[in-house]
């Protein structure tokens, strides 16, 4: 059983599960989105006393908080107890491209096989430049999420399922931004970062 859980699953499994969740949410009259939980948590903490944006009925969003809590706990359990010891399988073209950027490919010596480059995400090698990148990146993600009226999961899963044109525009923007970041911005910034 453990081999089945740790091994790769066909993409259709997650597609069917996401579809099932979306049908259930549509039936219940709810919308899916992860970034809305920050607003809910701020509202729970009393931010509504200082800003009208946070004056919402946070109790109506408890189901979404439960979902995010489950995702965090599930991620912890998966990486701690169910991690596949093999390195993540990436194409040789991607390995070569990462090498040109002075980024090591994941190795089997890392826990979970290593899913992210340690040059970019290692807490043991965290310096002021890495911390600045994380803070600026986090701010930009938060700003973009607020400006777009939702996150990638809210727009790409819930918004597109509801045939919302603004979500289609947002998703196209997410992809364009991701491509620009990957091919233009990240290579330019790595000279400063590493």
DRENLONU-476829 format. One record per residue: residue in one letter; chain; x, y, z of N, C-alpha, C, O in turn; residue number from 1. Coordinates in pm, 1 decimal. Layout:
! residues N
A:A:X:Y:Z:X:Y:Z:X:Y:Z:X:Y:Z:NUM
...
END
This chain:
! residues 194
X:A:81.2:-119.5:0.0:0.0:0.0:0.0:85.7:126.0:0.0:54.1:224.3:-67.1:1
X:A:195.3:121.4:76.9:284.0:237.0:83.9:345.8:267.2:-51.7:365.2:383.8:-86.0:2
X:A:377.1:163.1:-129.7:432.3:184.4:-263.7:333.6:258.4:-352.9:373.6:342.0:-433.9:3
X:A:205.9:228.3:-338.6:104.3:295.6:-419.1:94.6:442.6:-380.8:82.8:529.1:-467.5:4
X:A:99.6:471.1:-250.1:89.2:609.7:-203.7:211.6:689.7:-244.0:198.6:805.1:-284.6:5
X:A:330.5:631.2:-234.0:453.4:703.5:-263.6:481.4:717.6:-412.3:550.9:810.5:-453.3:6
X:A:429.0:627.9:-493.0:458.8:630.6:-635.3:379.4:737.2:-709.4:284.9:794.5:-655.3:7
X:A:418.1:763.0:-832.3:344.7:862.6:-911.9:208.0:809.8:-953.9:193.1:691.5:-984.6:8
X:A:109.7:897.2:-955.0:-25.2:861.9:-995.9:-54.0:924.4:-1131.2:6.3:1025.1:-1168.4:9
X:A:-143.6:866.0:-1202.0:-184.5:921.0:-1330.9:-251.0:1056.8:-1308.5:-320.6:1076.9:-1208.9:10
X:A:-229.5:1148.5:-1400.8:-284.0:1283.5:-1386.2:-436.3:1283.6:-1378.9:-494.7:1375.2:-1320.9:11
X:A:-501.1:1184.1:-1435.7:-647.2:1180.4:-1436.1:-704.8:1163.0:-1295.7:-818.4:1203.1:-1270.3:12
X:A:-627.1:1103.3:-1203.7:-675.7:1085.0:-1067.0:-699.4:1221.2:-1002.7:-806.4:1246.1:-947.0:13
X:A:-600.4:1308.7:-1010.2:-619.0:1441.8:-951.0:-724.9:1520.7:-1026.5:-799.7:1597.4:-965.9:14
X:A:-732.2:1503.0:-1157.9:-835.9:1571.1:-1235.4:-974.9:1531.4:-1190.9:-1062.4:1616.8:-1176.4:15
X:A:-996.3:1401.7:-1169.1:-1126.7:1354.4:-1122.6:-1157.4:1405.2:-981.6:-1270.8:1442.8:-951.9:16
X:A:-1056.0:1406.2:-895.3:-1078.4:1455.2:-758.6:-1110.7:1604.5:-757.7:-1200.7:1648.2:-685.9:17
X:A:-1038.1:1682.1:-836.7:-1065.9:1825.9:-844.2:-1205.9:1849.3:-900.0:-1279.1:1934.9:-850.3:18
X:A:-1243.2:1773.8:-1002.7:-1377.9:1786.6:-1059.7:-1484.5:1753.4:-956.3:-1585.6:1823.0:-946.4:19
X:A:-1462.4:1648.2:-880.0:-1558.2:1611.0:-775.8:-1574.1:1719.9:-670.8:-1685.3:1749.9:-627.6:20
X:A:-1461.5:1779.0:-629.9:-1466.5:1888.1:-532.1:-1540.7:2008.1:-590.8:-1620.7:2071.4:-521.9:21
X:A:-1514.5:2039.6:-717.4:-1581.6:2153.3:-780.6:-1731.9:2130.7:-791.2:-1809.4:2222.7:-765.0:22
X:A:-1774.5:2012.0:-828.5:-1918.7:1983.6:-833.8:-1981.8:1997.2:-694.8:-2092.0:2050.5:-681.2:23
X:A:-1912.3:1949.4:-593.3:-1964.3:1961.4:-456.8:-1974.8:2107.6:-413.8:-2072.8:2147.5:-350.9:24
X:A:-1873.2:2187.0:-447.9:-1876.2:2329.0:-412.0:-1985.9:2403.5:-487.4:-2056.4:2486.4:-429.9:25
X:A:-1999.9:2373.2:-617.1:-2106.4:2436.8:-694.3:-2243.0:2400.6:-636.9:-2331.2:2485.9:-627.1:26
X:A:-2260.2:2276.1:-599.5:-2386.2:2230.2:-540.9:-2414.5:2303.8:-409.4:-2529.0:2338.6:-380.3:27
X:A:-2308.4:2327.3:-330.1:-2323.9:2395.0:-201.1:-2326.3:2547.0:-214.5:-2347.4:2617.2:-115.6:28
X:A:-2305.0:2598.7:-335.9:-2304.9:2743.7:-355.5:-2178.8:2811.2:-304.5:-2181.9:2929.1:-269.2:29
X:A:-2069.4:2739.4:-300.1:-1941.6:2792.8:-250.5:-1844.7:2810.4:-366.0:-1861.3:2751.6:-472.9:30
X:A:-1742.1:2893.3:-342.3:-1634.8:2911.7:-439.5:-1503.7:2875.6:-373.1:-1482.3:2902.0:-254.8:31
X:A:-1417.2:2814.9:-451.2:-1288.3:2768.2:-401.1:-1181.6:2874.4:-423.5:-1179.0:2939.4:-527.9:32
X:A:-1095.1:2891.4:-326.8:-981.6:2982.1:-340.0:-900.3:2979.2:-211.8:-956.5:2982.8:-102.4:33
X:A:-770.8:2972.7:-224.4:-685.1:2962.2:-107.7:-652.2:3099.3:-49.9:-647.8:3115.0:72.1:34
X:A:-628.9:3198.5:-135.0:-586.5:3329.4:-85.4:-694.0:3398.5:-2.8:-661.4:3483.9:79.6:35
X:A:-821.0:3364.2:-22.2:-928.6:3424.0:56.3:-914.0:3390.9:204.6:-970.8:3459.9:289.2:36
X:A:-839.2:3286.7:236.5:-820.4:3248.5:376.3:-740.7:3351.0:454.7:-759.5:3364.3:575.6:37
X:A:-652.2:3423.7:388.0:-577.6:3528.6:458.2:-674.5:3636.6:505.5:-664.2:3684.8:618.3:38
X:A:-767.9:3674.1:419.7:-869.5:3772.5:458.1:-952.6:3719.1:574.8:-983.4:3792.7:668.6:39
X:A:-988.4:3591.4:568.5:-1067.2:3530.2:675.8:-989.4:3531.0:806.8:-1045.3:3564.2:911.3:40
X:A:-861.5:3494.9:803.0:-780.7:3492.3:925.1:-762.2:3632.0:983.0:-764.6:3650.3:1104.7:41
X:A:-743.6:3730.9:894.8:-731.1:3869.4:942.5:-862.0:3915.5:1005.6:-861.7:3986.0:1106.6:42
X:A:-972.9:3875.6:946.1:-1103.7:3910.2:1002.4:-1122.6:3845.2:1138.9:-1175.2:3908.1:1230.8:43
X:A:-1080.6:3721.1:1152.8:-1089.7:3651.4:1281.3:-1005.4:3721.4:1387.9:-1042.1:3724.0:1505.4:44
X:A:-892.4:3778.0:1345.7:-801.5:3844.4:1439.7:-847.3:3986.0:1475.3:-784.4:4052.5:1557.6:45
X:A:-957.4:4032.9:1413.3:-1010.1:4164.8:1447.8:-971.1:4277.0:1354.0:-987.3:4394.1:1388.5:46
X:A:-920.0:4244.6:1236.0:-879.2:4349.3:1141.8:-997.1:4431.1:1091.2:-978.5:4541.0:1039.1:47
X:A:-1119.4:4378.0:1106.2:-1237.9:4451.4:1063.7:-1259.7:4580.6:1142.1:-1332.2:4669.1:1096.5:48
X:A:-1198.5:4592.0:1258.0:-1208.4:4713.9:1338.1:-1129.3:4828.2:1274.6:-1154.4:4945.4:1302.7:49
X:A:-1033.6:4792.5:1188.8:-944.1:4892.7:1131.4:-963.3:4913.7:981.6:-923.6:5017.6:928.8:50
X:A:-1023.3:4817.3:912.4:-1041.1:4828.4:767.0:-1171.1:4758.8:727.0:-1198.5:4645.9:767.8:51
X:A:-1250.0:4828.8:646.3:-1378.6:4773.3:601.7:-1362.5:4646.6:518.8:-1452.6:4562.7:516.4:52
X:A:-1249.1:4631.5:451.0:-1225.2:4513.7:368.0:-1236.5:4384.5:448.4:-1275.7:4280.5:395.5:53
X:A:-1202.0:4392.2:575.9:-1201.6:4272.6:660.4:-1331.7:4253.6:738.2:-1341.5:4162.1:820.0:54
X:A:-1431.0:4338.0:714.3:-1560.5:4322.5:780.9:-1644.0:4221.0:704.1:-1729.3:4256.6:622.9:55
X:A:-1617.4:4094.0:731.7:-1688.5:3984.9:665.6:-1733.0:3884.5:770.6:-1685.0:3887.0:884.0:56
X:A:-1823.3:3797.7:733.5:-1866.4:3689.5:821.2:-1767.2:3574.1:806.9:-1784.5:3486.4:722.3:57
X:A:-1664.3:3575.0:889.8:-1559.4:3474.6:876.5:-1608.2:3334.4:909.9:-1549.2:3236.2:864.8:58
X:A:-1715.1:3323.6:988.3:-1765.9:3191.3:1023.8:-1819.4:3117.6:901.4:-1821.3:2994.5:899.2:59
X:A:-1862.8:3191.4:800.3:-1911.5:3128.4:677.5:-1797.1:3069.3:595.2:-1821.5:2992.1:502.5:60
X:A:-1673.9:3104.1:627.6:-1556.7:3056.6:554.1:-1478.5:2949.3:628.5:-1367.1:2915.1:588.7:61
X:A:-1535.9:2895.7:736.8:-1463.1:2794.2:813.6:-1428.1:2671.7:730.5:-1324.0:2609.7:752.2:62
X:A:-1513.7:2636.5:635.7:-1488.4:2519.4:551.9:-1360.8:2539.2:470.7:-1285.7:2444.1:449.2:63
X:A:-1335.6:2663.4:425.0:-1217.0:2691.5:345.3:-1091.7:2686.9:433.3:-986.1:2641.7:389.1:64
X:A:-1103.9:2733.7:557.2:-991.7:2724.5:650.5:-958.2:2578.5:679.4:-841.3:2542.0:691.3:65
X:A:-1061.0:2496.1:690.4:-1039.6:2352.4:711.8:-964.8:2291.0:593.6:-876.6:2207.1:611.8:66
X:A:-1000.7:2333.4:472.4:-932.3:2284.2:352.9:-783.7:2321.0:355.9:-698.1:2235.7:332.0:67
X:A:-753.0:2447.2:384.9:-613.1:2490.7:387.7:-537.7:2421.1:499.8:-423.1:2380.2:481.0:68
X:A:-600.1:2406.9:616.0:-535.8:2333.5:725.6:-505.8:2190.0:686.6:-399.4:2137.3:719.1:69
X:A:-599.9:2126.5:616.7:-577.7:1990.4:568.4:-464.9:1982.7:467.1:-388.9:1885.9:465.5:70
X:A:-453.5:2085.3:381.7:-344.7:2088.4:283.3:-209.1:2101.0:352.2:-112.3:2036.9:311.4:71
X:A:-201.9:2183.5:456.4:-75.9:2200.5:529.8:-39.8:2071.1:603.4:74.3:2025.3:596.9:72
X:A:-136.7:2013.0:672.6:-110.8:1888.2:745.9:-77.2:1775.5:648.4:15.1:1697.7:672.4:73
X:A:-151.9:1766.8:538.7:-124.1:1663.9:438.0:13.8:1679.7:376.8:83.4:1580.8:353.9:74
X:A:54.1:1803.8:349.8:188.0:1828.1:296.8:296.6:1787.2:394.8:397.9:1729.0:356.0:75
X:A:274.6:1818.3:522.5:371.6:1777.9:624.5:381.5:1625.9:632.9:491.4:1570.6:635.1:76
X:A:266.7:1558.4:637.6:267.3:1412.0:645.5:332.5:1349.6:522.1:407.9:1252.9:532.8:77
X:A:302.7:1405.8:405.6:358.5:1351.1:281.8:509.9:1365.8:276.5:579.6:1271.9:238.0:78
X:A:561.7:1481.7:314.4:706.8:1501.9:306.7:781.8:1436.9:421.3:898.9:1402.0:406.6:79
X:A:716.2:1419.9:535.6:783.4:1362.4:652.3:778.1:1210.2:654.1:878.1:1144.7:683.7:80
X:A:661.9:1153.7:622.5:644.0:1009.8:638.3:626.0:934.4:505.9:650.5:813.9:500.7:81
X:A:584.8:1001.2:401.6:552.7:931.3:277.4:639.3:976.2:159.6:606.1:948.5:44.3:82
X:A:748.4:1044.3:187.3:831.6:1098.1:79.7:895.0:985.5:-2.0:945.1:887.3:52.8:83
X:A:891.6:1001.8:-131.3:957.0:908.8:-222.1:1107.0:936.3:-215.8:1147.8:1050.2:-238.3:84
X:A:1190.4:837.2:-186.2:1333.6:862.6:-172.5:1404.6:893.0:-304.5:1518.1:940.7:-304.2:85
X:A:1339.9:866.4:-414.8:1401.1:892.3:-545.4:1394.6:1041.7:-578.8:1298.5:1109.2:-541.9:86
X:A:1495.6:1093.0:-648.0:1488.9:1234.3:-687.4:1373.4:1256.2:-784.9:1332.2:1165.6:-857.3:87
X:A:1323.3:1378.3:-784.3:1213.9:1412.2:-874.7:1262.5:1396.6:-1019.0:1373.9:1437.1:-1052.3:88
X:A:1179.5:1338.7:-1102.6:1217.4:1313.6:-1242.3:1196.0:1440.0:-1324.5:1083.1:1486.7:-1340.1:89
X:A:1304.4:1494.5:-1376.5:1294.8:1610.6:-1464.8:1368.9:1578.3:-1593.6:1454.7:1490.1:-1597.0:90
X:A:1335.5:1648.9:-1696.7:1395.7:1620.2:-1826.7:1542.6:1661.9:-1829.3:1585.2:1747.8:-1752.2:91
X:A:1618.1:1600.5:-1917.9:1760.2:1635.5:-1930.8:1775.7:1778.9:-1980.9:1872.9:1846.0:-1946.3:92
X:A:1681.7:1826.4:-2061.3:1687.8:1965.7:-2108.1:1674.6:2062.0:-1990.3:1743.5:2163.9:-1985.3:93
X:A:1586.3:2030.2:-1895.6:1570.3:2114.9:-1776.8:1696.0:2107.8:-1690.4:1740.9:2209.9:-1638.2:94
X:A:1753.1:1988.8:-1675.0:1877.2:1975.1:-1598.0:1987.5:2060.7:-1659.5:2059.5:2130.2:-1587.8:95
X:A:2001.0:2056.0:-1791.3:2103.7:2135.6:-1859.0:2079.7:2284.1:-1840.1:2174.0:2360.0:-1817.4:96
X:A:1952.9:2327.0:-1849.2:1920.9:2468.2:-1832.1:1952.6:2514.0:-1690.5:2007.3:2622.7:-1671.4:97
X:A:1918.3:2431.1:-1589.6:1949.1:2465.7:-1451.6:2099.6:2474.5:-1428.9:2146.8:2559.9:-1353.8:98
X:A:2174.0:2386.7:-1493.5:2319.6:2389.0:-1480.8:2377.1:2519.4:-1534.1:2470.9:2573.6:-1475.7:99
X:A:2322.5:2570.6:-1643.9:2370.6:2698.4:-1697.9:2343.1:2813.9:-1601.8:2410.1:2917.1:-1607.7:100
X:A:2243.4:2796.5:-1512.0:2211.4:2899.0:-1412.7:2281.5:2873.9:-1279.2:2253.5:2942.7:-1181.0:101
X:A:2372.8:2775.5:-1274.6:2445.4:2735.9:-1153.3:2352.3:2683.9:-1044.3:2372.3:2710.1:-925.7:102
X:A:2249.8:2609.4:-1087.0:2156.2:2548.2:-992.9:2169.7:2397.5:-1006.0:2158.0:2342.2:-1115.3:103
X:A:2194.8:2331.1:-892.6:2206.1:2185.6:-893.0:2068.7:2122.6:-912.0:1967.2:2176.1:-867.3:104
X:A:2067.7:2009.0:-978.4:1942.7:1933.8:-992.2:1919.2:1854.5:-864.8:2013.5:1827.2:-790.6:105
X:A:1794.3:1817.0:-838.5:1765.4:1740.5:-716.5:1846.8:1611.5:-710.6:1871.1:1546.2:-812.1:106
X:A:1887.6:1577.4:-589.9:1967.7:1455.5:-573.5:1897.9:1361.5:-476.4:1815.6:1403.8:-395.3:107
X:A:1931.7:1234.7:-485.6:1868.1:1134.7:-399.5:1915.1:1144.6:-255.5:1856.3:1081.0:-168.0:108
X:A:2018.5:1221.8:-227.9:2065.5:1237.6:-91.0:1976.4:1327.3:-7.4:1984.4:1324.6:115.4:109
X:A:1891.8:1406.6:-71.1:1805.2:1497.0:2.2:1677.2:1425.7:43.4:1632.6:1332.2:-23.1:110
X:A:1618.2:1471.3:155.3:1492.5:1412.3:200.8:1385.8:1436.0:94.8:1371.7:1546.7:42.9:111
X:A:1311.7:1332.0:63.6:1207.9:1343.4:-38.0:1263.9:1350.6:-177.6:1192.4:1383.2:-272.4:112
X:A:1394.3:1319.6:-191.4:1454.8:1324.5:-322.6:1488.6:1465.0:-366.8:1553.5:1482.9:-469.9:113
X:A:1447.0:1564.0:-292.7:1474.7:1702.4:-328.2:1383.0:1752.1:-438.4:1399.6:1715.9:-554.8:114
X:A:1288.0:1833.7:-402.4:1192.8:1882.7:-500.8:1223.3:2024.1:-547.9:1178.6:2064.9:-655.1:115
X:A:1297.9:2098.1:-469.8:1330.2:2235.8:-506.0:1481.1:2256.0:-496.6:1547.5:2188.5:-417.9:116
X:A:1535.6:2346.9:-575.0:1680.7:2371.4:-569.9:1722.4:2429.9:-434.9:1666.2:2529.2:-388.8:117
X:A:1821.6:2366.8:-372.9:1865.0:2417.0:-242.2:1931.6:2553.7:-253.5:1936.4:2627.6:-155.2:118
X:A:1982.9:2588.7:-370.5:2042.7:2721.7:-387.4:1939.4:2832.9:-370.0:1974.1:2945.2:-333.5:119
X:A:1814.4:2801.9:-395.7:1709.6:2903.1:-387.2:1624.3:2891.3:-261.0:1569.4:2991.2:-214.6:120
X:A:1612.3:2770.8:-204.8:1515.9:2749.8:-98.2:1573.1:2687.4:28.6:1496.0:2637.9:110.8:121
X:A:1702.5:2687.4:47.9:1762.2:2624.0:164.9:1759.4:2718.9:284.6:1806.8:2832.2:276.1:122
X:A:1703.7:2671.9:395.7:1703.8:2752.8:517.2:1842.2:2758.2:579.8:1874.5:2854.9:648.9:123
X:A:1925.0:2655.9:557.1:2059.3:2654.5:615.8:2152.9:2751.7:544.6:2251.1:2797.0:603.4:124
X:A:2123.7:2784.1:419.2:2207.9:2876.9:344.3:2142.1:3014.0:329.1:2177.0:3090.3:239.0:125
X:A:2046.7:3045.1:417.4:1971.9:3169.2:408.7:2059.4:3287.1:448.8:2111.9:3291.0:560.1:126
X:A:2074.9:3381.8:359.4:2146.9:3505.1:386.5:2053.7:3623.6:367.0:1934.0:3606.1:344.3:127
X:A:2108.5:3744.0:376.0:2023.0:3862.2:363.0:1963.8:3874.1:222.9:1851.3:3921.5:207.4:128
X:A:2039.2:3831.1:119.2:1985.7:3838.8:-17.4:1867.5:3743.3:-35.4:1765.9:3779.7:-94.7:129
X:A:1881.8:3620.8:16.3:1774.0:3523.6:5.3:1650.2:3570.9:81.7:1537.8:3556.7:33.6:130
X:A:1671.4:3627.1:200.5:1559.8:3677.8:279.5:1490.1:3793.3:208.0:1367.2:3801.1:207.1:131
X:A:1568.9:3883.2:147.9:1510.7:3995.1:72.8:1429.3:3944.0:-45.5:1320.3:3994.3:-72.6:132
X:A:1482.0:3844.0:-115.6:1407.9:3785.9:-228.5:1275.6:3725.1:-182.5:1172.9:3742.9:-247.9:133
X:A:1277.9:3653.0:-69.7:1155.9:3592.8:-18.1:1054.1:3699.3:21.5:935.5:3686.3:-8.8:134
X:A:1100.0:3805.0:89.3:1008.4:3910.3:132.0:950.0:3986.5:13.7:829.5:4010.7:8.8:135
X:A:1034.4:4024.1:-81.1:985.7:4096.6:-199.3:894.5:4006.5:-282.0:789.3:4050.0:-328.8:136
X:A:935.3:3880.3:-299.8:852.2:3786.5:-374.4:717.4:3763.8:-307.3:614.4:3760.6:-374.5:137
X:A:717.5:3748.1:-175.7:592.7:3731.0:-101.9:502.4:3852.1:-114.0:381.1:3838.6:-129.7:138
X:A:562.0:3971.5:-106.7:482.4:4094.3:-123.4:421.7:4100.7:-262.8:303.8:4132.8:-277.9:139
X:A:501.5:4070.3:-365.0:450.5:4075.0:-501.9:340.2:3972.6:-525.8:243.4:4000.8:-596.4:140
X:A:354.4:3854.5:-467.4:248.9:3753.3:-480.8:121.6:3801.2:-412.3:12.5:3789.5:-468.2:141
X:A:135.1:3854.5:-292.5:18.3:3906.2:-221.0:-46.7:4022.2:-294.9:-169.2:4027.7:-306.0:142
X:A:33.6:4114.3:-345.4:-19.6:4227.9:-421.2:-89.9:4180.2:-547.4:-200.0:4225.7:-578.7:143
X:A:-26.2:4088.2:-620.1:-86.0:4038.0:-743.3:-214.8:3962.0:-717.9:-310.3:3972.5:-795.0:144
X:A:-217.2:3885.5:-609.7:-338.0:3811.0:-575.1:-452.0:3905.8:-543.1:-565.2:3884.1:-586.4:145
X:A:-423.4:4008.8:-468.8:-527.7:4106.5:-433.3:-573.6:4183.1:-557.2:-693.0:4205.9:-576.2:146
X:A:-478.7:4222.2:-640.5:-510.3:4299.3:-761.0:-593.2:4215.4:-858.7:-685.7:4266.0:-922.2:147
X:A:-558.9:4086.7:-870.0:-631.1:3998.3:-962.2:-763.3:3949.6:-903.5:-842.4:3886.5:-973.6:148
X:A:-787.8:3978.0:-776.7:-912.1:3934.9:-714.5:-913.6:3787.0:-680.9:-1020.6:3727.3:-669.4:149
X:A:-797.6:3727.8:-665.2:-790.2:3586.9:-629.8:-657.8:3526.3:-671.1:-578.0:3588.1:-741.6:150
X:A:-636.2:3404.6:-625.7:-510.8:3334.5:-653.2:-528.5:3239.5:-771.9:-635.6:3232.3:-832.1:151
X:A:-423.2:3168.4:-803.3:-427.7:3076.4:-917.5:-531.5:2967.8:-897.9:-600.5:2930.5:-992.7:152
X:A:-543.7:2916.5:-776.3:-643.0:2810.4:-754.7:-784.5:2865.6:-766.4:-872.2:2799.7:-822.4:153
X:A:-807.5:2985.0:-714.3:-940.5:3044.0:-722.5:-982.9:3072.8:-865.1:-1095.7:3043.1:-904.6:154
X:A:-891.9:3131.1:-942.6:-924.2:3164.6:-1081.4:-921.0:3042.1:-1172.8:-1014.5:3018.3:-1249.2:155
X:A:-811.6:2964.2:-1164.0:-792.9:2854.4:-1259.4:-886.8:2737.8:-1232.6:-929.0:2670.5:-1326.7:156
X:A:-920.1:2712.6:-1108.5:-1007.0:2599.0:-1079.2:-1152.3:2644.5:-1065.8:-1239.9:2597.1:-1138.2:157
X:A:-1176.7:2735.5:-974.0:-1314.4:2776.4:-948.6:-1367.3:2871.7:-1055.0:-1477.5:2852.0:-1106.2:158
X:A:-1291.2:2973.3:-1088.5:-1337.3:3072.5:-1185.7:-1359.4:3015.5:-1324.5:-1460.7:3044.3:-1388.2:159
X:A:-1265.4:2934.9:-1371.9:-1281.9:2874.8:-1504.6:-1394.7:2772.4:-1505.1:-1463.5:2756.7:-1606.0:160
X:A:-1414.3:2702.5:-1393.5:-1524.9:2607.3:-1385.4:-1660.2:2677.7:-1395.1:-1757.6:2621.2:-1444.8:161
X:A:-1664.4:2801.9:-1346.6:-1787.0:2881.3:-1353.0:-1795.0:2966.7:-1479.8:-1883.9:3050.8:-1493.2:162
X:A:-1701.1:2944.4:-1573.1:-1696.7:3015.2:-1702.1:-1689.9:3167.0:-1684.7:-1756.6:3241.0:-1757.1:163
X:A:-1610.3:3212.9:-1589.6:-1594.4:3355.8:-1564.9:-1481.6:3410.9:-1652.3:-1367.6:3365.1:-1644.0:164
X:A:-1514.1:3508.8:-1735.5:-1416.1:3568.1:-1827.0:-1301.7:3635.8:-1750.1:-1186.6:3621.5:-1791.4:165
X:A:-1327.6:3709.5:-1639.4:-1214.9:3767.1:-1565.6:-1115.2:3661.8:-1517.2:-995.1:3688.0:-1510.9:166
X:A:-1164.8:3543.5:-1483.3:-1073.8:3436.7:-1441.3:-989.3:3388.0:-1557.9:-871.7:3356.4:-1539.8:167
X:A:-1046.9:3381.6:-1676.2:-969.6:3343.1:-1794.5:-858.3:3443.5:-1820.0:-744.9:3405.1:-1849.0:168
X:A:-890.4:3572.2:-1809.3:-789.1:3676.9:-1828.1:-679.9:3663.8:-1721.6:-561.1:3675.8:-1751.7:169
X:A:-721.4:3639.0:-1596.4:-622.8:3624.8:-1488.3:-532.3:3504.6:-1511.9:-411.2:3514.5:-1492.5:170
X:A:-588.2:3391.7:-1553.1:-508.5:3270.7:-1575.8:-410.0:3291.8:-1690.3:-294.9:3249.4:-1680.8:171
X:A:-453.0:3356.0:-1797.2:-361.1:3387.6:-1907.0:-248.3:3476.3:-1854.8:-132.0:3456.7:-1890.3:172
X:A:-282.6:3573.5:-1770.8:-180.1:3659.7:-1710.6:-84.8:3582.5:-1621.5:35.2:3610.0:-1620.7:173
X:A:-137.0:3485.0:-1545.6:-50.5:3402.1:-1460.5:52.2:3327.4:-1545.2:170.4:3322.2:-1511.1:174
X:A:6.1:3269.9:-1655.4:97.0:3194.1:-1740.9:200.9:3284.5:-1806.9:318.5:3249.0:-1814.8:175
X:A:157.8:3400.1:-1853.7:253.0:3493.5:-1915.0:356.2:3537.0:-1811.1:476.0:3540.2:-1839.4:176
X:A:309.4:3570.4:-1691.1:401.7:3609.7:-1584.5:498.3:3498.9:-1547.2:616.4:3524.5:-1524.0:177
X:A:448.7:3375.0:-1541.1:536.2:3261.0:-1509.4:642.4:3238.6:-1614.7:758.2:3211.7:-1582.6:178
X:A:602.9:3249.8:-1741.2:700.1:3233.5:-1849.8:804.4:3345.1:-1848.9:923.5:3319.0:-1866.0:179
X:A:760.0:3469.0:-1829.1:855.5:3580.9:-1822.9:951.3:3563.8:-1704.8:1071.2:3589.1:-1716.9:180
X:A:897.7:3521.0:-1591.5:982.2:3500.3:-1473.6:1085.0:3390.9:-1498.5:1202.7:3406.9:-1465.9:181
X:A:1040.5:3279.5:-1556.4:1129.0:3165.6:-1577.9:1239.0:3195.9:-1677.7:1355.1:3162.5:-1654.3:182
X:A:1203.4:3258.9:-1789.1:1298.9:3274.3:-1898.0:1373.4:3407.1:-1900.2:1479.4:3416.1:-1962.1:183
X:A:1321.1:3510.8:-1834.4:1387.4:3641.3:-1839.3:1430.8:3691.7:-1701.8:1548.2:3722.0:-1680.9:184
X:A:1337.7:3700.5:-1609.5:1366.6:3763.5:-1481.3:1456.4:3676.8:-1393.8:1556.4:3725.6:-1341.4:185
X:A:1422.5:3548.4:-1377.1:1501.7:3461.7:-1289.6:1647.5:3452.3:-1334.1:1735.9:3467.4:-1249.7:186
X:A:1677.6:3428.1:-1462.0:1819.5:3424.1:-1499.8:1892.7:3555.8:-1470.4:2010.0:3555.0:-1433.2:187
X:A:1823.5:3667.7:-1487.0:1887.5:3796.8:-1458.5:1910.2:3814.2:-1308.4:2013.3:3867.4:-1267.5:188
X:A:1816.2:3770.5:-1227.1:1827.5:3787.5:-1083.0:1924.7:3689.7:-1017.9:1980.9:3719.9:-912.6:189
X:A:1945.1:3574.5:-1078.1:2034.2:3475.5:-1016.4:2176.3:3526.4:-1003.1:2248.3:3485.3:-912.1:190
X:A:2217.6:3614.5:-1091.6:2351.0:3674.0:-1079.0:2365.3:3752.4:-950.2:2474.1:3760.0:-893.1:191
X:A:2254.1:3811.6:-903.7:2254.8:3886.8:-778.5:2231.9:3793.3:-660.5:2291.5:3809.3:-554.0:192
X:A:2144.2:3695.2:-681.5:2094.7:3611.4:-574.1:2197.6:3512.0:-522.8:2220.5:3502.4:-402.2:193
X:A:2259.9:3437.7:-614.2:2348.2:3327.7:-573.5:2485.7:3382.0:-536.1:2574.4:3305.1:-499.1:194
END
